[in-house]
Amino acid sequence: MTEIQSPARDGEARDSAAAPSSEAERSIADIMAVATAEFAEKGLAGARIDEIAERTRTSKRMIYYYFKSKEGLYLAVLEEAYHGIRAIEATLDLEHLPPRQALRALVGFTFDYQRANPDFIRLVMNENMHKGEYLKKSANIRALNAPAIDALRDIYRRGLEEGVFREGLDPIDLHTSISALSFFNVSNQHTFSIIFDRDVTAEEHVARRRKNVEDMVLGYMLKQNSFS
């Protein structure tokens, strides 16, 4: 299998055809944006470097120069997709909110982000069809996603100290539940709408579902509830 490498960065060896730094950064950003849409829509197998090059008004040669291979570009897109949600998540200032309010803010953000970024959902679904084959090659993916668990762990710790949340919950399990409850509303929206004859993309449904997800996660964590 082709070795997957990250895009060339400043300070690394450049050949005479390499663009100046600022132009290279713009070119890489353009390639990444188009490639994200291509991989999200068509998957790794269906996406074509020729089409990405044409839509970015660059060349296959430059794409391979920056990303080494189609798989390298695909992995870069996956990493950037996770970076996108984590970067915004880091700006929520959750540590200064009371635990229950912080939890609602985190759950609401996750729900909203995934609805607003269906390409993220499609990319994750596609990579799961590959059984994580390419993501496991990333040297950065675990560190990239660690802050999400750290933020939830801090909310939970503060809630325990205040006597708000019940004992014995695992932050990774909680993150899994939050992600699943948010993910489904995008990944299954078309089949669900047809089966139950309900437009789940309608504004009133989305608002109600968002509150339900917040209530379910918070209700599960509150100390006065018993699930034994």
Backbone bond lengths (Angstrom), bond angles and torsions (degrees), N, CA, C in turn:
res aa  C-N    CA-C-N  psi(-1)  N-CA   C-N-CA  omega(-1)  CA-C   N-CA-C  phi
1 M - - - 1.465 - - 1.519 109.80 -
2 T 1.321 115.11 144.94 1.456 120.24 -179.84 1.520 110.51 -61.39
3 E 1.313 115.65 134.08 1.461 119.26 178.21 1.513 109.36 -69.01
4 I 1.313 116.56 134.85 1.462 121.85 -178.35 1.506 109.20 -98.27
5 Q 1.319 115.77 127.73 1.442 121.09 179.12 1.519 109.84 -129.13
6 S 1.324 115.70 158.86 1.448 120.80 177.39 1.516 109.50 -76.23
7 P 1.361 118.04 160.02 1.451 120.85 177.18 1.523 110.78 -58.30
8 A 1.324 116.02 150.36 1.458 120.04 176.76 1.514 109.99 -62.05
9 R 1.315 116.83 139.52 1.456 122.34 -179.34 1.524 109.88 -115.23
10 D 1.338 116.05 166.35 1.446 120.51 176.89 1.511 109.53 -55.86
11 G 1.341 116.59 141.82 1.451 120.88 178.92 1.505 112.72 94.82
12 E 1.339 117.66 -17.18 1.442 120.25 176.32 1.530 108.81 -85.12
13 A 1.312 115.02 164.30 1.458 119.24 -177.87 1.510 111.20 -60.35
14 R 1.340 117.32 135.51 1.455 123.15 176.68 1.525 108.52 -123.19
15 D 1.330 116.99 143.63 1.451 117.91 174.11 1.515 109.29 -91.73
16 S 1.316 116.79 -179.99 1.455 120.57 -173.75 1.511 112.57 -66.98
17 A 1.343 117.35 -18.78 1.459 120.36 -179.04 1.513 112.28 -87.01
18 A 1.320 118.56 -6.79 1.460 120.68 -175.43 1.518 110.68 -67.50
19 A 1.336 116.00 143.30 1.455 120.99 -179.89 1.512 109.61 -79.98
20 P 1.362 117.41 158.25 1.468 120.35 173.78 1.519 110.25 -56.86
21 S 1.329 117.14 159.14 1.447 122.13 -171.73 1.522 113.03 -53.97
22 S 1.344 117.96 -52.54 1.458 120.31 -176.25 1.521 111.25 -64.00
23 E 1.321 117.02 -38.77 1.457 120.52 178.03 1.519 110.47 -68.24
24 A 1.332 116.21 -38.77 1.458 119.84 177.80 1.522 110.96 -62.70
25 E 1.326 117.59 -41.97 1.457 121.11 179.12 1.520 111.48 -62.32
26 R 1.340 116.03 -41.88 1.473 119.29 177.37 1.517 111.09 -64.35
27 S 1.332 115.59 -40.63 1.459 120.13 -179.87 1.520 111.24 -64.46
28 I 1.337 116.31 -43.83 1.464 120.58 178.73 1.522 110.79 -62.89
29 A 1.337 117.23 -43.37 1.470 120.84 179.39 1.523 110.75 -62.08
30 D 1.325 116.81 -40.56 1.462 121.44 179.16 1.519 110.75 -64.84
31 I 1.324 115.95 -45.95 1.470 120.45 178.27 1.526 110.40 -60.59
32 M 1.321 116.77 -44.15 1.466 120.62 -178.01 1.526 111.42 -62.92
33 A 1.325 116.75 -41.51 1.473 120.11 -179.02 1.521 111.07 -63.52
34 V 1.318 116.89 -46.41 1.462 120.78 -179.60 1.529 110.43 -69.01
35 A 1.321 116.77 -41.61 1.459 120.32 -179.52 1.529 111.34 -64.21
36 T 1.323 116.92 -36.13 1.471 120.13 177.61 1.516 110.44 -58.31
37 A 1.330 116.59 -47.35 1.466 120.51 179.39 1.524 111.27 -64.71
38 E 1.325 117.14 -40.58 1.464 121.40 -179.15 1.528 111.84 -65.17
39 F 1.323 116.65 -48.70 1.464 119.92 -178.97 1.526 111.06 -67.96
40 A 1.333 117.07 -36.69 1.460 120.05 178.94 1.525 111.54 -64.77
41 E 1.320 116.05 -38.78 1.468 120.38 -177.36 1.527 112.23 -80.23
42 K 1.331 117.21 -39.65 1.460 120.76 -168.56 1.518 114.30 -115.36
43 G 1.322 117.33 -8.79 1.450 119.96 -176.20 1.517 111.86 75.63
44 L 1.307 116.05 175.20 1.459 120.97 -178.85 1.522 111.32 -63.15
45 A 1.308 117.35 -44.20 1.465 120.82 -176.11 1.526 111.39 -68.32
46 G 1.330 116.65 -38.20 1.459 119.72 -173.90 1.518 114.84 -83.29
47 A 1.309 118.01 -26.49 1.464 121.31 -179.06 1.531 109.97 -69.21
48 R 1.336 116.19 146.01 1.456 121.40 -178.10 1.524 110.45 -124.35
49 I 1.324 115.90 130.79 1.457 120.52 178.18 1.526 110.66 -61.39
50 D 1.329 117.64 -35.20 1.464 121.01 177.63 1.531 111.18 -56.61
51 E 1.332 116.62 -45.10 1.458 120.67 -178.82 1.521 111.26 -67.94
52 I 1.326 116.57 -40.97 1.457 120.26 178.72 1.525 109.96 -62.43
53 A 1.332 116.52 -42.64 1.463 120.65 178.96 1.519 111.06 -62.81
54 E 1.332 116.94 -43.42 1.462 120.58 -179.48 1.524 111.49 -63.53
55 R 1.314 117.02 -42.88 1.461 120.96 -177.72 1.528 112.91 -72.88
56 T 1.310 117.10 -20.59 1.464 120.42 178.57 1.529 111.79 -100.46
57 R 1.304 116.22 0.36 1.464 121.57 -179.14 1.528 111.53 54.06
58 T 1.322 113.45 40.02 1.456 119.96 175.21 1.517 107.18 -124.22
59 S 1.288 118.44 -160.27 1.461 121.87 -177.90 1.519 110.12 -125.81
60 K 1.334 114.70 156.60 1.458 118.95 174.19 1.521 110.17 -58.21
61 R 1.316 115.72 -36.54 1.457 119.83 -178.59 1.523 111.27 -59.63
62 M 1.335 117.38 -42.51 1.452 120.28 -179.86 1.525 111.30 -69.84
63 I 1.317 117.03 -38.14 1.465 120.04 177.63 1.530 109.91 -61.66
64 Y 1.323 116.08 -44.85 1.460 119.08 178.83 1.525 111.36 -69.68
65 Y 1.320 116.70 -28.90 1.468 119.61 176.83 1.527 110.35 -63.84
66 Y 1.343 115.94 -45.85 1.467 120.15 -177.48 1.525 112.68 -76.09
67 F 1.326 117.18 -38.08 1.464 120.42 -169.11 1.536 114.51 -116.72
68 K 1.330 117.06 -3.45 1.466 124.23 173.63 1.526 114.20 73.68
69 S 1.327 118.02 -36.56 1.463 120.98 -176.34 1.526 108.90 -162.20
70 K 1.318 115.49 168.39 1.465 120.74 174.41 1.520 110.20 -60.85
71 E 1.323 116.28 -41.55 1.460 120.32 179.22 1.526 111.07 -65.66
72 G 1.339 116.71 -35.00 1.455 120.15 176.91 1.514 112.13 -64.32
73 L 1.321 116.62 -39.85 1.468 120.82 176.30 1.518 110.24 -66.25
74 Y 1.319 116.72 -42.36 1.462 121.21 179.14 1.524 110.94 -60.33
75 L 1.323 117.38 -44.29 1.457 120.58 179.20 1.523 110.92 -65.35
76 A 1.331 117.33 -39.90 1.463 120.54 177.79 1.526 110.46 -61.24
77 V 1.333 116.63 -38.99 1.464 121.09 177.88 1.526 110.61 -65.01
78 L 1.318 117.33 -43.45 1.464 120.90 177.93 1.529 111.04 -60.07
79 E 1.320 116.34 -47.57 1.465 119.67 -179.78 1.521 111.15 -61.14
80 E 1.334 116.84 -41.92 1.457 120.38 -179.36 1.527 111.29 -67.11
81 A 1.326 117.09 -33.42 1.465 120.56 177.90 1.524 110.71 -62.26
82 Y 1.321 116.65 -43.95 1.466 120.10 177.42 1.526 111.06 -70.29
83 H 1.323 116.15 -37.59 1.469 119.44 178.23 1.523 110.46 -60.94
84 G 1.338 117.35 -37.38 1.464 121.09 -178.23 1.513 112.95 -59.15
85 I 1.326 116.87 -48.60 1.464 119.38 -178.85 1.521 111.12 -71.09
86 R 1.330 117.76 -37.61 1.461 119.83 -178.52 1.528 111.68 -70.20
87 A 1.324 117.34 -35.53 1.466 120.27 -179.11 1.523 111.07 -63.97
88 I 1.335 116.57 -42.10 1.467 119.38 179.07 1.521 110.36 -72.97
89 E 1.308 116.52 -38.77 1.464 121.90 178.13 1.527 111.00 -55.65
90 A 1.328 115.70 -36.31 1.467 121.03 -177.75 1.526 112.75 -69.02
91 T 1.338 116.99 -15.68 1.471 120.38 -178.80 1.530 112.82 -92.69
92 L 1.326 118.36 1.80 1.465 121.01 -173.01 1.526 113.20 -74.74
93 D 1.318 118.12 -14.34 1.468 122.33 177.50 1.529 110.86 58.13
94 L 1.318 116.04 42.97 1.459 121.53 -174.90 1.523 113.05 -66.01
95 E 1.332 116.70 -29.82 1.457 120.07 -175.20 1.522 112.93 -66.28
96 H 1.330 117.33 -16.25 1.462 120.32 -179.92 1.533 112.51 -100.19
97 L 1.321 116.35 5.66 1.464 120.71 177.45 1.517 109.65 -103.47
98 P 1.339 118.77 147.90 1.470 120.62 172.17 1.528 109.67 -56.64
99 P 1.331 118.26 151.04 1.469 120.89 -172.58 1.528 115.31 -52.04
100 R 1.329 117.16 -48.18 1.465 118.40 -178.85 1.522 111.97 -64.22
101 Q 1.324 116.45 -41.05 1.458 120.73 178.91 1.527 110.56 -67.47
102 A 1.325 116.32 -39.06 1.460 120.54 178.57 1.525 110.77 -63.84
103 L 1.322 116.49 -40.78 1.462 120.32 179.59 1.523 110.48 -64.25
104 R 1.333 116.92 -44.95 1.467 119.84 177.95 1.530 110.71 -60.88
105 A 1.321 116.53 -40.38 1.464 120.02 179.69 1.523 110.99 -63.34
106 L 1.329 116.85 -41.84 1.462 120.81 -179.68 1.523 111.60 -67.61
107 V 1.333 116.63 -45.28 1.464 120.38 179.47 1.528 110.31 -64.51
108 G 1.320 116.83 -44.72 1.460 120.89 179.75 1.517 111.59 -62.13
109 F 1.332 116.66 -41.66 1.464 119.97 177.48 1.520 110.83 -61.49
110 T 1.326 117.40 -46.69 1.459 120.91 -178.70 1.522 110.89 -59.85
111 F 1.319 115.92 -44.41 1.465 121.40 178.82 1.527 110.27 -60.25
112 D 1.330 116.58 -49.48 1.465 121.55 -177.10 1.526 111.71 -65.72
113 Y 1.334 116.13 -42.37 1.462 119.36 -177.43 1.523 110.90 -63.30
114 Q 1.310 116.15 -44.42 1.455 118.37 -177.44 1.520 111.73 -68.49
115 R 1.311 117.62 -34.11 1.460 119.27 175.49 1.522 111.57 -67.91
116 A 1.313 116.88 -36.71 1.463 121.18 -177.77 1.524 112.75 -80.14
117 N 1.330 117.61 -12.55 1.465 121.72 -175.79 1.526 111.12 -130.15
118 P 1.335 117.01 67.65 1.469 119.39 -178.22 1.524 112.93 -62.43
119 D 1.336 117.73 -25.02 1.466 118.93 177.09 1.525 110.85 -63.15
120 F 1.326 117.12 -33.71 1.464 120.18 175.81 1.519 110.54 -60.45
121 I 1.323 115.91 -44.86 1.466 121.00 179.57 1.531 110.25 -61.65
122 R 1.322 116.34 -45.80 1.468 120.13 -177.61 1.523 111.49 -64.79
123 L 1.328 116.31 -40.02 1.460 119.37 178.41 1.531 111.39 -62.69
124 V 1.332 115.99 -43.61 1.468 119.87 178.75 1.526 110.61 -64.01
125 M 1.332 116.75 -42.06 1.462 120.11 177.98 1.524 111.40 -62.28
126 N 1.334 115.82 -43.67 1.462 119.58 179.21 1.523 111.76 -61.46
127 E 1.335 116.45 -43.76 1.456 119.00 -178.52 1.521 111.23 -68.48
128 N 1.317 117.53 -30.93 1.467 119.55 174.80 1.517 111.30 -68.23
129 M 1.333 116.97 -31.49 1.467 119.49 173.94 1.524 110.93 -64.15
130 H 1.333 116.01 -28.38 1.468 121.10 174.84 1.529 111.73 -87.05
131 K 1.329 116.58 5.12 1.466 122.92 179.84 1.532 112.22 59.88
132 G 1.340 115.62 32.76 1.459 120.53 177.79 1.513 113.86 70.86
133 E 1.321 116.86 18.40 1.467 121.54 -174.28 1.524 112.92 -57.11
134 Y 1.331 116.40 -39.44 1.470 119.48 -175.90 1.520 111.64 -90.13
135 L 1.315 116.76 -36.24 1.462 119.51 -179.01 1.521 111.49 -64.45
136 K 1.328 117.32 -31.72 1.465 119.81 -179.95 1.532 111.46 -67.10
137 K 1.325 117.52 -15.04 1.457 121.08 177.81 1.525 112.16 -83.39
138 S 1.317 116.43 -8.65 1.462 119.81 -178.74 1.522 110.89 -75.02
139 A 1.317 115.38 133.20 1.457 120.16 176.76 1.523 111.58 -83.90
140 N 1.341 116.59 -9.14 1.466 120.54 -170.75 1.527 114.53 -112.97
141 I 1.328 117.86 -14.37 1.462 119.25 -164.83 1.526 112.84 -65.09
142 R 1.312 118.78 -35.46 1.464 119.77 -179.09 1.528 110.55 -70.38
143 A 1.327 116.30 -45.89 1.465 119.80 178.35 1.522 111.14 -64.81
144 L 1.327 116.40 -34.08 1.456 121.29 -179.59 1.523 111.64 -63.92
145 N 1.334 116.59 -35.48 1.464 120.63 -175.97 1.525 113.79 -98.43
146 A 1.327 117.84 -7.66 1.462 120.65 179.89 1.535 112.67 -57.88
147 P 1.348 119.82 -38.97 1.473 118.94 -179.45 1.524 113.88 -59.48
148 A 1.325 117.74 -28.32 1.465 119.88 178.92 1.524 110.68 -64.06
149 I 1.329 116.61 -41.63 1.461 120.75 178.65 1.522 109.96 -72.75
150 D 1.324 116.96 -38.94 1.469 120.42 179.04 1.526 111.02 -60.08
151 A 1.338 116.84 -41.90 1.466 120.72 -179.48 1.523 110.75 -64.49
152 L 1.323 116.30 -43.77 1.459 120.27 179.70 1.527 111.01 -68.61
153 R 1.312 116.63 -38.33 1.468 120.86 177.36 1.530 110.72 -61.29
154 D 1.336 116.70 -39.91 1.463 120.58 179.89 1.534 111.31 -67.67
155 I 1.336 116.36 -41.97 1.472 119.69 176.52 1.522 110.13 -59.78
156 Y 1.325 116.14 -45.98 1.459 120.96 -178.16 1.524 110.93 -64.60
157 R 1.339 117.02 -43.06 1.465 120.94 179.00 1.523 111.04 -59.70
158 R 1.312 116.48 -44.83 1.470 119.48 -179.23 1.516 111.10 -67.56
159 G 1.338 116.34 -35.37 1.453 119.44 177.00 1.509 113.07 -66.57
160 L 1.336 116.49 -36.38 1.459 120.64 175.42 1.530 110.70 -65.22
161 E 1.316 116.26 -44.24 1.464 120.57 -178.75 1.524 111.61 -63.02
162 E 1.324 116.64 -32.29 1.460 120.66 179.64 1.532 112.46 -88.15
163 G 1.323 116.57 -1.76 1.451 120.10 -179.53 1.507 114.24 75.03
164 V 1.330 116.41 20.15 1.469 121.68 -177.27 1.525 111.15 -88.57
165 F 1.334 117.25 -44.05 1.456 121.93 -175.30 1.525 111.04 -101.75
166 R 1.319 115.93 153.82 1.455 121.09 -179.56 1.525 110.87 -84.19
167 E 1.304 115.38 159.75 1.460 122.39 -178.03 1.531 111.24 -76.13
168 G 1.346 115.00 160.87 1.454 121.38 167.07 1.516 116.65 87.84
169 L 1.341 118.34 13.53 1.457 120.61 -179.95 1.526 109.70 -96.90
170 D 1.307 115.76 148.20 1.462 121.95 -178.06 1.527 109.61 -107.09
171 P 1.329 118.95 127.41 1.466 121.32 -177.17 1.528 113.95 -59.10
172 I 1.324 117.59 -35.76 1.471 118.69 179.13 1.527 110.41 -69.21
173 D 1.341 117.22 -39.08 1.462 120.03 175.37 1.534 110.54 -62.09
174 L 1.318 116.54 -41.41 1.461 120.42 178.85 1.521 111.02 -63.40
175 H 1.317 116.19 -43.39 1.468 120.85 177.80 1.524 110.68 -61.10
176 T 1.328 115.86 -40.60 1.466 120.47 178.13 1.526 110.73 -59.59
177 S 1.327 116.76 -44.99 1.463 120.59 -178.85 1.524 111.92 -65.89
178 I 1.319 116.69 -42.49 1.466 120.57 178.40 1.523 110.43 -62.02
179 S 1.328 116.06 -45.46 1.462 120.59 179.86 1.526 111.19 -63.28
180 A 1.335 116.42 -44.47 1.464 120.03 -177.78 1.521 111.83 -64.02
181 L 1.321 116.75 -44.01 1.464 120.68 -178.90 1.521 112.08 -66.00
182 S 1.315 117.19 -27.89 1.460 121.32 178.18 1.527 111.28 -85.83
183 F 1.305 116.58 -40.19 1.464 124.28 -176.26 1.530 111.74 -61.91
184 F 1.317 116.48 -45.64 1.466 122.00 -174.59 1.516 111.99 -57.69
185 N 1.318 117.19 -35.19 1.459 120.87 -176.15 1.520 113.01 -66.66
186 V 1.323 116.26 -18.67 1.461 120.56 176.05 1.529 110.27 -101.78
187 S 1.328 116.82 -47.37 1.460 120.69 -174.01 1.528 112.43 -64.60
188 N 1.328 117.92 -32.20 1.465 121.88 -174.76 1.531 113.39 -113.57
189 Q 1.313 117.50 14.48 1.462 118.96 -172.36 1.534 113.17 -63.72
190 H 1.324 117.63 -35.10 1.465 119.41 -176.35 1.532 111.11 -74.00
191 T 1.332 116.64 -48.49 1.467 118.84 179.93 1.528 111.09 -65.58
192 F 1.322 116.83 -39.55 1.464 120.53 -179.33 1.528 110.85 -64.10
193 S 1.332 116.63 -40.85 1.466 120.66 179.36 1.524 111.45 -62.59
194 I 1.336 116.80 -39.43 1.458 120.96 -179.24 1.531 111.09 -71.62
195 I 1.332 116.07 -47.65 1.466 120.22 -175.08 1.523 112.17 -62.00
196 F 1.352 116.48 -41.58 1.460 120.01 -174.48 1.525 113.20 -106.80
197 D 1.337 116.09 9.69 1.462 121.36 176.78 1.532 111.27 49.46
198 R 1.328 114.48 48.69 1.464 120.66 179.32 1.524 108.40 -139.00
199 D 1.323 116.58 129.64 1.450 120.24 178.60 1.531 109.23 -78.90
200 V 1.314 115.95 96.80 1.462 119.33 -176.47 1.522 112.51 -75.63
201 T 1.331 116.58 -3.93 1.467 119.70 175.03 1.522 112.03 -92.91
202 A 1.333 117.38 -4.61 1.464 120.82 179.35 1.525 110.31 -63.88
203 E 1.321 116.17 143.54 1.462 121.44 -173.49 1.522 112.54 -56.29
204 E 1.332 116.64 -42.66 1.459 118.80 -177.47 1.529 112.05 -68.44
205 H 1.335 116.40 -34.34 1.465 119.45 177.90 1.527 110.18 -69.21
206 V 1.315 116.67 -43.45 1.468 120.72 -179.06 1.522 110.46 -60.75
207 A 1.336 116.86 -44.25 1.470 120.69 -179.75 1.526 110.85 -63.37
208 R 1.334 116.63 -42.55 1.465 120.11 179.59 1.522 111.29 -66.90
209 R 1.322 115.79 -41.71 1.458 119.93 -179.61 1.526 110.96 -66.15
210 R 1.321 117.10 -39.54 1.462 121.08 178.46 1.528 110.70 -59.34
211 K 1.325 116.83 -45.40 1.469 120.05 179.12 1.521 110.86 -66.15
212 N 1.326 116.87 -38.79 1.463 120.16 178.35 1.530 111.67 -60.57
213 V 1.315 116.30 -41.80 1.470 120.58 179.75 1.523 109.95 -64.89
214 E 1.321 117.14 -45.03 1.463 120.34 176.52 1.526 110.73 -58.37
215 D 1.340 116.67 -46.88 1.463 121.26 -177.58 1.533 111.36 -63.75
216 M 1.322 116.67 -40.12 1.462 120.05 -178.23 1.528 111.44 -64.80
217 V 1.333 116.26 -45.38 1.468 119.31 -179.25 1.523 110.61 -67.00
218 L 1.330 116.47 -46.73 1.457 120.00 -179.61 1.523 110.74 -64.12
219 G 1.321 117.22 -44.10 1.458 121.11 -179.54 1.513 112.33 -61.30
220 Y 1.319 116.83 -36.34 1.462 121.19 178.25 1.521 111.45 -65.96
221 M 1.332 116.38 -33.05 1.458 120.38 -174.31 1.532 113.68 -89.25
222 L 1.325 117.95 -20.65 1.458 120.03 -174.94 1.521 112.11 -64.92
223 K 1.310 115.51 144.30 1.454 121.93 -172.60 1.522 113.17 -66.08
224 Q 1.335 117.56 -33.69 1.453 119.08 -174.41 1.522 113.23 -74.28
225 N 1.335 116.97 -13.08 1.447 119.63 178.42 1.524 110.88 -86.76
226 S 1.313 116.65 143.62 1.458 121.31 179.69 1.516 109.48 -120.57
227 F 1.341 117.25 127.96 1.451 121.80 -179.38 1.518 111.60 -121.98
228 S 1.322 115.67 19.92 1.454 119.29 -178.37 1.528 110.57 -78.25
